[in-house]
């Protein structure tokens, strides 16, 4: 956990632009950066769900929030020029596999050309020193291996979403080598996390939001692929890795300008069925689930990440057990539906995570 103590001092006063700040992960990152003293500028479309963490926590009231599309290169460049961010986290994306089957061109345009636009706007900017491009664990050519994919594995993708993320990685690598290889140019890193869960997610076709909706409406939870194994992790785990990497890119530049995995420990790679059973048990309800009978679109059965490089070179560790990860998620939603302020809930969980991280650092 090297670097946690420095977070507050490093981010204090930094101008940080987040694309996709209205999404689930972007909302958590916005609140965390703001709590660290950063000046946060967000650039995104309207929140992708209703409700959303962005809206319920009133994040727009606390940061500079700009309604914009990453496919609009001119507008994006104008925003970069006006607000002069020093660091950029690129999270804006079409994030759903099933949606990509229905709308492949939209997915490819957003995730591929959108990434190219962010990097081109960065190339035109004189203020940006660091870019962290957030892709996905699904960027790798999936071979249904039981062991984790390393950063050196080839990019690929069966479905349009996975393909788009592999392409985004290739574009990032191309821009890095073509335009950002000089000592004083912006430093570009890309990050690949597992399947993140946590409070404040109401997106369609995601298992935890599906569980929450079923519980609130007394419905049966529908599982598409109960035996599929995924690298589940709390949203704060990879976000902490992104913050660490951004600081390393700022201070040590090209040594860290490459791709990074931020996945959980192998024992956290649970089946969908086990995740749902634990979630329902911790919620304290006898909830039923059934397997979807309609045609199943192809999704990988096995997916794990090897994060040894982040462990060794960044000092990053996954610190939450799966029980703690699910318990924090259940706690967030239960408190929200009991009327607590979602902003306060989220910030309290961020503070708790920071405390746990410091404890782990002291142990090591």
CORQUITA-V335398 format. One record per backbone hydrogen bond with DSSP energy under -0.5 kcal/mol. CO is the residue of the C=O (numbers start at 1). NH is the residue of the N-H. If there is no record, write none. Layout:
CO_NH, CO_NH
//
This chain:
1_4, 3_7, 4_7, 4_8, 6_10, 7_11, 8_12, 11_14, 14_16, 14_39, 15_86, 15_87, 16_41, 17_19, 17_89, 18_21, 18_43, 19_91, 20_23, 23_27, 24_28, 25_29, 26_30, 27_31, 28_32, 29_33, 30_34, 31_35, 32_36, 33_38, 34_37, 37_13, 38_40, 39_16, 40_64, 41_18, 42_66, 43_20, 44_68, 52_56, 53_57, 54_59, 55_58, 58_61, 59_62, 59_63, 63_65, 64_42, 64_66, 66_44, 66_68, 69_72, 71_73, 72_76, 73_77, 74_78, 75_79, 76_80, 77_81, 78_82, 79_83, 80_84, 86_129, 86_130, 87_17, 88_90, 88_132, 89_19, 89_91, 90_134, 93_95, 96_100, 97_101, 98_102, 99_103, 103_107, 104_108, 105_109, 106_110, 107_111, 108_112, 108_113, 109_114, 112_116, 113_117, 114_118, 115_119, 116_120, 117_121, 118_122, 119_123, 120_124, 121_125, 122_125, 129_187, 130_88, 131_133, 131_189, 132_90, 132_134, 133_135, 133_191, 136_139, 137_140, 139_156, 140_142, 149_306, 150_153, 154_141, 159_163, 160_164, 161_165, 162_166, 163_167, 164_168, 165_169, 166_170, 167_171, 168_172, 169_173, 170_174, 171_175, 172_176, 173_177, 174_178, 175_179, 175_180, 176_180, 182_185, 186_188, 187_131, 187_189, 189_133, 190_260, 191_135, 192_262, 193_137, 194_196, 195_233, 197_235, 198_201, 200_53, 200_202, 203_206, 206_210, 207_211, 208_212, 209_213, 210_214, 211_215, 212_216, 213_217, 214_219, 215_218, 221_223, 221_290, 223_292, 225_228, 226_273, 228_272, 230_232, 230_270, 231_195, 233_197, 234_237, 234_238, 235_239, 236_240, 237_241, 238_242, 239_243, 240_244, 241_245, 242_246, 243_247, 244_248, 245_249, 246_250, 247_251, 248_252, 249_253, 252_255, 253_256, 256_258, 258_190, 260_192, 262_194, 265_268, 266_269, 268_232, 268_270, 270_230, 271_275, 272_276, 273_277, 274_278, 275_279, 276_280, 277_281, 278_282, 279_283, 280_284, 280_285, 285_287, 288_221, 290_223, 295_297, 301_229, 304_149, 305_307, 307_311, 308_312, 309_313, 310_314, 310_315, 310_316, 311_315, 317_319, 321_325, 322_326, 323_327, 324_328, 325_329, 326_330, 327_331, 328_332, 329_333, 330_334, 331_335, 332_336, 333_337, 334_338, 335_340, 336_339, 341_345, 342_346, 343_347, 344_348, 345_349, 346_350, 347_351, 348_352, 349_353, 350_354, 351_355, 352_356, 353_357, 354_358, 355_359, 356_360, 357_361, 358_362, 359_363, 360_364
//
